């Protein structure tokens, strides 16, 4: 039997039909009135999504390009930055900082655990030369949600920049930039924004723009001051990813046809359902607390090969999820529940995972009604709403 194709990776994510159809229309020119009108409409809604009064810049690249843009535009060579390393993408901040010839001070956090804000405060107080903190809102490699609101209060009080990778958080869980004192927030198109890869978004606070003015330009393409001038005219500095921005316009229509509150409630409920199903199957989630709303990382039983498991799910059920990275490769699987995903997709995934584990590893479920109980949790979570899982 051939099952429906299901993409439940933590990016790329499933794309709504309305967005696909919008991107399939005839291409338009990126310096003409029609495109500039779309950009104006998109810009207004992106500010609401980011929770900021400032511009949200659009870059033709992946989220990593926006990470590089943040580092190269906000810090001069030899400046110190504090980096939270709690996963593969925390390490990426360090790698970019080294290429920029910064002095990275790393705060290593166990993979699967959130950073303790008091350690950030302690480090910043000890070294007044640290210019900023670089951290993930959601660490995609582990499924951990870092306490950005608490960190923002610290960096604001101590007058340091807070640069946040929100690639698997924006559009999925609350991350209000201005309210939480985030100085630079970035995301990518292929996660919560329900688009193909290739578009990155970045916004800077007033304080960050003031810092950027004093940074020597050493990157031709990622030049945020130039992008800011162009965005005011409804354009991008260089050739725009036109079809992706047209798709983004359609995506924003979907987002704001209801409210952000409803969007967040949906992802919160999907997260609770996934975690409940995994628990009832007798497995454990990697992130015990402070967990991401867009994906769930599952610790596999001893003897289970995560690489082979993901391959078997694709072969038998046409279901695509992700495995672990670096030292977690083969030890965990990552189930994405972001993008155009509903409860039926997650129930199918949970059932498929159980069936493969039973068939290949003779692992039986400790609760035969795990799917029904998981769905009950989903409905209850929709009614009750969400709370801050970083508390």
C-alpha positions as CSV (number, residue, x, y, z in Angstrom):
1,X,0.0,0.0,0.0
2,X,1.3,3.5,-0.9
3,X,0.7,6.0,1.8
4,X,0.3,9.7,1.3
5,X,3.6,11.6,1.3
6,X,4.2,13.2,4.7
7,X,7.1,15.5,5.5
8,X,7.5,15.9,9.2
9,X,11.1,17.0,9.4
10,X,12.1,20.2,11.3
11,X,12.5,22.0,8.0
12,X,11.6,22.0,5.2
13,X,8.0,21.8,6.2
14,X,4.7,21.1,4.4
15,X,3.4,24.1,2.3
16,X,-0.3,25.1,2.2
17,X,-2.0,24.8,-1.1
18,X,-2.8,28.6,-1.2
19,X,1.0,29.3,-0.9
20,X,1.9,26.8,-3.7
21,X,-0.6,28.4,-6.0
22,X,0.6,31.9,-5.3
23,X,4.2,30.9,-6.1
24,X,3.1,29.2,-9.4
25,X,1.8,32.5,-10.9
26,X,3.7,34.3,-13.6
27,X,6.9,35.9,-12.3
28,X,6.9,39.7,-11.8
29,X,9.9,42.1,-11.8
30,X,11.4,43.0,-8.5
31,X,11.8,46.7,-9.3
32,X,8.3,47.4,-10.6
33,X,5.2,48.8,-8.8
34,X,3.4,45.4,-8.4
35,X,6.2,43.9,-6.5
36,X,6.8,47.0,-4.4
37,X,3.1,46.9,-3.4
38,X,3.4,43.3,-2.3
39,X,6.5,44.1,-0.3
40,X,4.7,46.9,1.5
41,X,1.9,44.6,2.4
42,X,4.2,41.9,3.6
43,X,6.3,44.3,5.6
44,X,3.4,45.5,7.6
45,X,2.5,41.9,8.6
46,X,6.0,40.8,9.3
47,X,6.4,43.6,11.9
48,X,3.4,42.1,13.7
49,X,4.8,38.6,13.4
50,X,8.2,39.7,14.8
51,X,6.6,41.9,17.4
52,X,8.6,45.0,16.4
53,X,8.2,48.6,15.2
54,X,11.3,48.3,13.0
55,X,11.8,46.9,9.5
56,X,12.0,43.2,8.8
57,X,14.6,42.7,6.1
58,X,14.4,40.0,3.5
59,X,17.6,38.2,2.3
60,X,18.0,35.8,-0.5
61,X,19.6,33.0,1.4
62,X,19.0,30.3,4.1
63,X,18.8,31.1,7.8
64,X,22.5,30.6,8.1
65,X,23.0,33.6,5.8
66,X,21.0,35.7,8.2
67,X,23.2,34.5,11.1
68,X,26.3,35.6,9.2
69,X,24.7,38.9,8.3
70,X,24.0,39.5,12.0
71,X,27.5,38.7,13.1
72,X,29.2,40.7,10.3
73,X,27.0,43.8,10.6
74,X,26.9,44.0,14.4
75,X,30.4,43.3,15.5
76,X,33.9,44.5,14.5
77,X,36.9,42.2,14.3
78,X,38.4,41.2,17.7
79,X,35.2,42.1,19.7
80,X,34.1,39.6,22.3
81,X,30.7,37.8,22.1
82,X,29.1,35.3,24.5
83,X,27.7,32.3,22.7
84,X,25.3,29.7,24.1
85,X,26.4,26.3,22.8
86,X,23.6,23.9,23.5
87,X,23.4,22.1,20.2
88,X,24.6,22.0,16.6
89,X,23.3,25.4,15.8
90,X,24.7,27.0,18.9
91,X,28.1,25.8,17.6
92,X,27.3,27.4,14.3
93,X,27.3,30.8,16.0
94,X,30.8,30.0,17.2
95,X,31.9,29.0,13.7
96,X,30.6,32.2,12.1
97,X,32.2,34.3,14.9
98,X,35.6,32.7,14.3
99,X,35.3,33.5,10.5
100,X,34.5,37.1,11.5
101,X,37.7,37.1,13.7
102,X,35.7,37.7,16.8
103,X,36.6,36.4,20.2
104,X,33.9,33.9,21.1
105,X,33.3,33.1,24.8
106,X,31.3,29.9,24.8
107,X,28.8,28.9,27.4
108,X,28.4,25.1,26.9
109,X,25.1,23.6,27.8
110,X,24.2,19.9,27.9
111,X,22.4,19.0,24.7
112,X,18.7,18.7,25.7
113,X,18.8,21.3,28.4
114,X,18.1,25.0,28.4
115,X,20.7,27.6,29.4
116,X,20.6,29.0,32.9
117,X,20.1,32.8,32.5
118,X,22.1,33.4,35.7
119,X,25.2,32.0,34.1
120,X,24.8,34.5,31.2
121,X,24.5,37.3,33.7
122,X,27.5,36.2,35.7
123,X,29.6,35.9,32.6
124,X,28.6,39.4,31.4
125,X,29.3,41.0,34.7
126,X,32.8,39.4,34.9
127,X,33.8,40.7,31.4
128,X,32.6,44.2,30.5
129,X,34.2,43.8,27.1
130,X,31.6,41.3,25.9
131,X,29.5,43.1,23.3
132,X,26.7,40.7,22.8
133,X,25.0,37.4,23.5
134,X,24.3,35.0,20.6
135,X,21.7,32.3,21.3
136,X,19.0,30.1,19.7
137,X,15.4,30.7,20.7
138,X,14.8,27.1,19.6
139,X,17.7,24.8,19.3
140,X,16.6,22.7,16.3
141,X,19.1,19.9,16.8
142,X,17.7,19.1,20.3
143,X,14.2,20.5,20.6
144,X,15.1,22.9,23.4
145,X,13.5,26.3,23.9
146,X,15.9,28.7,25.6
147,X,14.5,31.3,28.1
148,X,14.9,34.3,25.7
149,X,12.6,36.6,27.7
150,X,14.7,36.2,30.8
151,X,17.9,36.6,28.9
152,X,16.6,39.8,27.3
153,X,16.0,41.4,30.6
154,X,19.6,40.7,31.5
155,X,21.2,42.0,28.3
156,X,19.0,45.1,28.4
157,X,20.0,45.9,32.0
158,X,23.7,45.3,31.3
159,X,23.6,47.1,27.9
160,X,24.7,44.2,25.7
161,X,23.2,43.2,22.4
162,X,21.0,40.1,22.3
163,X,21.1,38.3,18.9
164,X,18.6,35.5,18.6
165,X,18.3,32.7,16.1
166,X,14.5,32.2,15.8
167,X,14.7,30.0,12.8
168,X,12.5,27.2,14.3
169,X,10.6,29.6,16.7
170,X,9.2,32.5,14.7
171,X,5.7,31.8,13.6
172,X,5.6,28.7,15.9
173,X,5.9,30.0,19.5
174,X,5.9,33.5,21.0
175,X,9.0,35.5,20.4
176,X,8.0,39.2,20.6
177,X,11.1,41.1,19.7
178,X,10.5,44.5,21.3
179,X,8.8,43.2,24.4
180,X,11.5,40.7,25.1
181,X,14.4,43.2,24.4
182,X,15.8,41.2,21.5
183,X,18.2,43.3,19.5
184,X,18.4,41.1,16.4
185,X,15.9,38.4,15.5
186,X,16.3,36.1,12.5
187,X,14.3,33.3,10.9
188,X,14.1,31.3,7.7
189,X,11.4,30.5,5.2
190,X,11.3,26.7,5.4
191,X,10.0,26.3,9.0
192,X,7.1,28.2,10.6
193,X,6.6,30.4,7.6
194,X,5.6,27.4,5.5
195,X,7.7,28.2,2.4
196,X,10.4,26.5,0.5
197,X,14.0,27.2,1.6
198,X,15.8,30.2,0.2
199,X,14.5,33.3,2.1
200,X,15.8,34.6,5.4
201,X,14.4,37.4,7.5
202,X,16.2,39.6,10.0
203,X,15.2,42.6,12.1
204,X,17.3,44.9,14.3
205,X,16.4,47.0,17.3
206,X,17.2,50.7,17.4
207,X,20.1,49.9,19.7
208,X,21.4,47.3,17.2
209,X,21.1,49.8,14.3
210,X,23.2,52.3,16.3
211,X,25.8,49.6,16.8
212,X,25.8,48.7,13.1
213,X,26.6,52.2,12.1
214,X,30.0,51.9,13.9
215,X,30.9,48.5,12.3
216,X,33.3,48.5,9.5
217,X,31.7,47.0,6.3
218,X,33.6,43.9,5.3
219,X,30.8,41.9,3.6
220,X,29.6,43.1,0.2
221,X,26.4,41.0,-0.1
222,X,25.1,41.0,3.5
223,X,25.0,44.7,4.1
224,X,22.1,45.5,6.3
225,X,22.3,49.3,6.3
226,X,21.9,49.1,2.5
227,X,19.0,46.6,2.8
228,X,17.2,48.9,5.2
229,X,17.3,51.8,2.8
230,X,15.9,49.6,0.0
231,X,13.2,48.0,2.2
232,X,11.8,51.6,2.7
233,X,11.3,51.7,-1.0
234,X,9.6,48.3,-1.2
235,X,12.7,46.5,-2.6
236,X,15.7,44.5,-1.6
237,X,19.3,45.6,-2.1
238,X,20.0,42.9,-4.8
239,X,17.8,40.6,-6.8
240,X,14.8,39.6,-4.8
241,X,13.5,35.9,-4.5
242,X,10.3,37.1,-6.1
243,X,8.3,33.8,-6.0
244,X,9.2,33.2,-2.3
245,X,8.1,36.7,-1.4
246,X,4.8,36.3,-3.3
247,X,4.4,33.0,-1.3
248,X,5.2,34.9,1.9
249,X,2.4,37.3,1.1
250,X,0.0,34.4,0.8
251,X,1.4,32.9,4.0
252,X,0.9,36.1,5.9
253,X,-2.8,36.1,4.7
254,X,-3.1,32.7,6.3
255,X,-1.5,33.8,9.6
256,X,-3.6,36.9,10.0
257,X,-6.9,35.4,8.8
258,X,-7.1,34.5,12.5
259,X,-4.7,35.6,15.2
260,X,-1.1,34.7,16.2
261,X,-2.6,33.4,19.4
262,X,-4.5,30.8,17.5
263,X,-1.4,29.8,15.5
264,X,0.6,29.4,18.7
265,X,-2.2,27.4,20.4
266,X,-2.2,25.0,17.4
267,X,1.5,24.3,17.7
268,X,1.4,24.0,21.4
269,X,-1.4,21.4,21.2
270,X,0.5,19.4,18.5
271,X,3.6,19.5,20.8
272,X,1.6,18.2,23.7
273,X,0.0,15.5,21.7
274,X,3.4,14.3,20.3
275,X,5.0,14.2,23.7
276,X,2.1,12.4,25.2
277,X,2.1,9.8,22.4
278,X,5.8,9.2,22.8
279,X,5.5,8.9,26.6
280,X,2.7,6.4,26.3
281,X,4.8,4.3,23.8
282,X,7.4,4.0,26.6
283,X,9.9,6.3,25.0
284,X,11.5,9.5,26.4
285,X,11.8,13.0,25.0
286,X,15.3,14.5,25.0
287,X,14.1,17.9,26.3
288,X,12.4,17.2,29.6
289,X,11.5,20.9,30.2
290,X,11.7,24.1,28.1
291,X,10.9,22.3,24.9
292,X,10.4,23.6,21.4
293,X,6.9,23.8,20.0
294,X,7.8,22.9,16.5
295,X,9.6,19.6,16.9
296,X,10.0,16.8,19.4
297,X,13.3,14.9,19.9
298,X,12.9,11.3,21.0
299,X,15.5,9.3,22.8
300,X,15.6,5.8,21.2
301,X,15.8,2.6,23.2
302,X,19.2,0.8,23.4
303,X,19.8,-1.2,20.3
304,X,17.6,0.9,18.1
305,X,19.4,2.6,15.2
306,X,17.9,6.0,14.5
307,X,19.4,6.2,11.0
308,X,17.8,2.8,10.0
309,X,14.6,3.8,11.7
310,X,14.1,6.9,9.6
311,X,14.9,5.0,6.4
312,X,12.3,2.3,7.3
313,X,9.7,4.9,8.0
314,X,10.3,6.4,4.6
315,X,10.2,3.1,2.8
316,X,7.2,1.6,4.6
317,X,5.0,4.6,5.3
318,X,6.2,7.4,3.0
319,X,6.9,9.3,6.2
320,X,10.0,11.5,6.5
321,X,11.3,12.6,9.8
322,X,14.8,13.6,10.9
323,X,17.5,11.9,12.9
324,X,20.0,13.2,15.4
325,X,23.1,15.2,14.6
326,X,26.7,15.0,15.7
327,X,27.1,12.8,18.8
328,X,23.3,12.2,18.8
329,X,23.3,10.7,15.3
330,X,21.5,7.3,15.5
331,X,20.5,7.9,19.1
332,X,17.5,10.2,18.6
333,X,14.8,11.0,16.0
334,X,13.3,14.4,15.5
335,X,9.6,14.7,14.7
336,X,8.6,18.0,13.1
337,X,5.2,19.4,13.8
338,X,5.5,22.8,12.2
339,X,4.3,24.2,8.9
340,X,1.1,22.9,7.3
341,X,0.7,20.0,9.7
342,X,-2.4,18.8,11.5
343,X,-3.3,16.3,14.2
344,X,-4.0,13.6,11.7
345,X,-0.4,13.8,10.4
346,X,1.1,13.5,13.9
347,X,-1.2,10.5,14.8
348,X,-0.1,8.8,11.6
349,X,3.6,9.4,12.4
350,X,3.2,8.1,16.0
351,X,1.5,5.0,14.7
352,X,4.1,4.4,12.0
353,X,7.0,4.8,14.5
354,X,5.3,2.3,16.8
355,X,4.8,-0.2,14.0
356,X,8.4,-0.1,12.8
357,X,9.7,-0.4,16.4
358,X,7.5,-3.4,17.0
359,X,8.3,-5.1,13.7
360,X,12.0,-4.5,13.6
361,X,12.9,-4.4,17.3
362,X,10.1,-6.2,19.0
363,X,9.3,-3.1,21.1
364,X,5.7,-3.1,22.3
365,X,3.7,-0.1,23.5
366,X,3.0,0.1,27.2
367,X,-0.5,1.6,26.5
368,X,-2.4,0.1,23.5
369,X,-4.7,3.2,23.4
370,X,-1.8,5.6,23.1
371,X,-3.2,7.3,19.9
372,X,-6.6,7.9,21.4
373,X,-5.1,9.3,24.6
374,X,-2.6,11.5,22.7
375,X,-5.5,13.0,20.7
376,X,-7.4,13.7,23.9
377,X,-4.4,15.7,25.1
378,X,-4.4,17.6,21.8
379,X,-8.1,18.6,22.2
380,X,-7.6,19.6,25.9
381,X,-4.5,21.7,25.0
382,X,-6.5,23.6,22.3
383,X,-9.2,24.4,24.9
384,X,-6.8,25.3,27.7
385,X,-4.4,27.3,25.5
386,X,-0.6,27.4,26.0
387,X,1.7,28.5,28.7
388,X,5.4,29.5,28.7
389,X,7.3,26.2,28.6
390,X,10.5,28.0,29.5
391,X,9.2,28.7,33.0
